[in-house]
Amino acid sequence: MLEDPRLIAAYLLAAPSEGKKILDLGCGRGELSFALAQSGAEVTGIDYSRAAINIAHKTYDSMKVKGGLKFLCTDALAFSFEEQYDVIVATDFVEHVEQEALDQILKNCAAHLKSGGRLILHTAPNRHYYDSYYPLLRQKSREAGGYLPANPRTYYEDLMHINEQTPEGLESLLKQYFEHTCVWVSSDNEMVGSLAGQYNPEKMNASRSIFAVASTQPIKAEELMSALSQNPLDRCALCVEMELLNIPKKMEVNRHYTLEVRLCNRGGESLMSLPPYPVYISYHWLDKNGKTAVFDGIRTPILPLLPPMGTRDVSIGIFTPPDEGTYTLQITLVQELQFWFEKLLPDLPLSIECTIQNSISQEKLN
């Protein structure tokens, strides 16, 4: 499961689907390539690191994907762009490539994207963070009696970051090869960032991540924002089925357990755990009299998105009630600030009767 916002953003912007051809430049250990291929796309992941490609092969070669997936150990500059791609993605790639080589790679990308295809980039850090924002932080720290080092970069960054970008510099570079571009910044734990506007200069400088989309066709910021957000769902288009794949035979009071649930999205809306109205798997506990013992269970995220007609096996976490007894576990979904799915769908919640015991009682049974 993708958990890093930069990879989730690249996945969502790529909008993978059956038959799409996607190239993942600097694929690393392959998690993004694999996720893209799971959605039916034909994916090629390349990376110059033999160790990373070996990990990708070891991790994913035995896993089935809906589309196609292959990993190649090669330098992006030496890679033979023999095909035309719908999407090319490069996450945390640009900052590691010398400028002359980057120019050639971007030229190759532009030449080997299909009409209307897109190049999707993420790079970090935004150089303004270190050049403009960090000195202010350091000054404030001194004034408060604290200390921040003169060089904020890690040893890895000093060694490997040879081409850090600014948003305006990256946009200028992309415009040499693509007619249409959209560049924005965000903090490390979000994706929309300045794409939504209302970022003053200080906030722009304080944002470490830079995202970019480039194409031969016009790019609408509103469409990108929609791809990176979970908006209120169309309640009339929902149809969800859930199946419990496993549950412990005995469970103790007030303990955490992991269950496996198969989630089938039979409706017309994609489900994903993104702001401002994220969708989560959650649960309730009812006591033997049908009264609610726990209403707001742990939220389990749905990432990457589960598209219409998609099915996924998900590990969900639960906490058992604090008192022993017979309970009904109700597994369901919720769209935050909107509704619980069982209010709309007759097949939810998924209900399971459970006996919860304290550890002393279980020891006596044994």
C-alpha positions, 0 to 999 in steps of 0.5 A: 500500500502506498503511504507516502504523499508524494507517491500517492500524488503521483499515482493519482495524477497518473490516473492509471487504468487498463491499457495505459503505458506508464514509465516510472523514471527512478523507480527505486524499490518499485512500490509506485510502479507496482501500484500503477500496474495493479490498476491495469496499466502497462508499467516499466520502472527503471533505476540506475541502482542495481540494489534497488532493482533487485529489491523490486524484483524480489518483492514484486516478481511473484505478485500478480498485477492486473496490468503489466510490470517490468523493472530495468536496471539502467540509467535514464539518460541511456534508456532507449525510449522506443515506445510512446507513453501515456504517462511518465512519472519521476518522483524524487529524481530531478535533484539527483541528475546533473543539469545537462543530463536532465535537459536531455532526459526531459527532451526525451520525455517530451518526444516519447509522450503520446499526444495529450500525455503527461509528465508528472514530477515530484522533487524535494527540497524546494531550494527556497526552503534552505536558501530563504526560509531556514535562515529565518528559522535559525535566527528565531532559534538564536533569539530564543536561546536555541541552536540550529546548524548552519548547514541543515542538509543531511549527509545524504543530501549533501552527497546526492542532491546535485540539482535542487530546484526552485518552483520557478526554475523548474517551471522555466525548465519544463517550458523549454520542452512542453507547451503547458505546465503546472508547478506548485509547492506543498508541505511534506505531508500534503499534496494540494498545497499552493495549487489551491492558492492563498500561499504568501511568499513565506509559505511558498518558501516554507514548503519543501515539496515541488510538484509539476505536471507538463503536457502538450495539452492544456492543464487545468489546476481545478482538475489536478486539485480534484484528482488529489482530493476526496470530495463529497460522494454521490450517495446515489452512486454507492454500492459496496460489499465487504467480506471478512477473510479472517478473525481470531477465534478468541479475543481479549478485552481492550486489545488490538487485533488485525483483521483481513477484509475484502472490500469490493467497490461495486458503485460509480464513485472512487473511494480514497482517504484524502482530504477534505472528506476522506473515506475510511474503513471503521467499525462499531461494537454493540453489546448483547442487548444491541446497545452501542459499546463503541461507536467510533472505531479505529480508521483504516485508510483506503490508499491508493484509491479503490476505483469503481468495480475495484476489489482489494484485501485490506488489513484493518486494526480494531480495539476490543471493548474494555469489558468482557462479554458477547458483542457484535462487531460491525465493520463499515465505512465512513466519509468524514464530515458526511455520513456512515455508509450503513445509513445508505447501503442495506448490505452494510455494516458487516456484522460478526458476533464475538466473545471477548474475554479477559486474559484470566478467563482464557487461562482458565479455559486452557 
